[in-house]
């Protein structure tokens, strides 16, 4: 069993605390993504699990063993780095088998494990090449192969796709997903890219300033964000978010524009309360050019001005002026729009979110 447990985990550098007593339980064979902006503590947390950083407080367990004081080599983990870290003078075969050679495994065992990993990652034709003769995506697959041959309890990935171009990133992301399906090991994956997190992980851990904001499945963190931060961080384009005041069954924005108070929040707010309203671009669309999830009564129509458009083929992102700023909407079956054109826009308020203006926490929870 390779469950991983973090209890009140703390990291300090001198007086500066980077990770603030986080708790997290990762199930055996689960794929977890730690995601958040730069400086949120995700890579530091991963490095503490690996034993590459000392912990300042709390406890880390892998399986039934507390590993706080164990060196990295005794934790039975394998780590895949952003920089590949391959030996340039060794072939692919030698790079993949090097850790087993150091561990004094028999040549027969080394060959068996290396060949098995090469088959999983489709590297058979590259085994006699050196890193300089490989593309970036091939090098990253070799780095993953080197991790596989150790047969670890836990795989750790530290932003492994950051050095790849967009096309290669998509290809290697698919390879990682296939890898998890084949080897069925616990995987912990650090990234600042929410698309990677959403497409790869069973659950996502969203971090901010050394704290965990929310843990949930990709569907949960997208549809039920626990905080204003999560709502704005998850989703591309990001959620439209604006402060408002509850007045006589309406949400009134600072410039005087208003929307009806969504039905699902009528018993959760009171008149005069300051709130933060959020609605994803998918739930705002030029009337007749989108799909709504709620009843017709939940869809509110407002006339707005087009600021700019971003054609994407079968859809167009339409930026419109509303509540004193630009809001982004998603237009299906698009038609040509002109800057300044007046347009009737549909707001599907059944999908709206409200957050506390004071705490940033969802008022739906």
Buried (B, 14 or more C-beta within 10 A) or exposed (E): EBBBBBBEBBBBEEEEBBBBBBEBEBBBBBBBBBBBEEBBBBBBBBBBBBBBBEBBBBBBBBBEEEBBEBEBEEBBBBBBBBEBEBEEEBBBBBBBBBBBEEEEBEEEEBBBBBBBBBEBBEBEEBBEBBBEEBEBBBBBBBBBBBBBBBBBBBBBBBBBBEBBEEEBBBEBBEBBBEBBEEBEBBBBBBBBBBEBBBBBBBBBBBBBBBBBBBBBBBEBBBEBBBBBBBBBBBBEBBBBBBBBBBEEEBBBBEEEBBBBBBBBBEEBBEEEBEBBBBBBBBBBBBEEBBEBEBEEEBBBEBEBBBBEBEEEEEBBBBBBBBBEBEBBBBBBEBEEBEEEEEBEBBBBBBBBBBBBBEEBBBBBE
